[in-house]
Amino acid sequence: MKPKKKVFITGASGGIGSSICDIFLSKGYELIITSSSSAKLQLLKEKYGNNNYYFDLDLSDSKSIIECMTKISYEHKDISVIINNAGITEDNLILRMKPEQWESVINTNLNSNYYIIKSLLPNMIANRYGKIIGISSVVATTGNPGQSNYVSSKSGLIGFYKSIAHEVAKRNINVNVISPGFIETKMTDSLNEKQKDDIMKKIPMQKLGKPIDVANLVYFLSTDQSSYITGQNLNVNGGMLMF
């Protein structure tokens, strides 16, 4: 049985997250959105309306995740798509990186995926239908100085999703990862011209991607048109990394 058109999304307030929400809303899905910020959650409510669902969830705190996801999994047994998009950075060279910088990034970007998927997967198995999509990064493959914590979390995500894909492939559940390159967001807006020029030299297409470029692939992977694709890490990077 194919469940209702209901999608769970983390990181909905960011540039990529907003595009993901917009495209699913336009396709008639009900959104289940989380945020650790009550202010951001209120803005999301004002933007997407009362016909969707909003939950206060601190992705860096396992206790918060377990409590919130227990409630979501009970109240929304018909979630058909999981999109783990949220992520943070706490950049520093390894010799200067504080333990809390390492732990915060690993907990938010990687460990939260474990708790979320573990909570929602039983319902998908019972429904014999599901699409699980994680957002990694091009640096998960290339590495990046000053981001050993972020790179570790995003490369760990790829291995984690591939392993789950093996485990649930016979259950009609597809599990994939998307690795964006440089996408136009608030973060790239803050770069100076030299930094942008240095980035462009690495991108054969000579332009930054747009959030919708990622959102379009997320949506494709959530549909039955991608039913024979699982365990993949798909890159959206303008040719920055080809393999």
Secondary structure, DSSP 4 states (H G I P E B T S, - for coil): ----SEEEESSTTSHHHHHHHHHHHHTTPEEEEEES-HHHHHHHHHHH-TTSEEEE--TT-HHHHHHHHHHHHHH-TT--EEEE-------B-TTT--HHHHHHHHIIIIIHHHHHHHHHHHHHHHHT-EEEEEE--THHHH--TTBHHHHHHHHHHHHHHHHHHHHHGGGTEEEEEEEE-SB-SHHHHT--HHHHHHHHTT-TT-S-B-HHHHHHHHHHHHSGGGTT--S-EEEESTTSS--
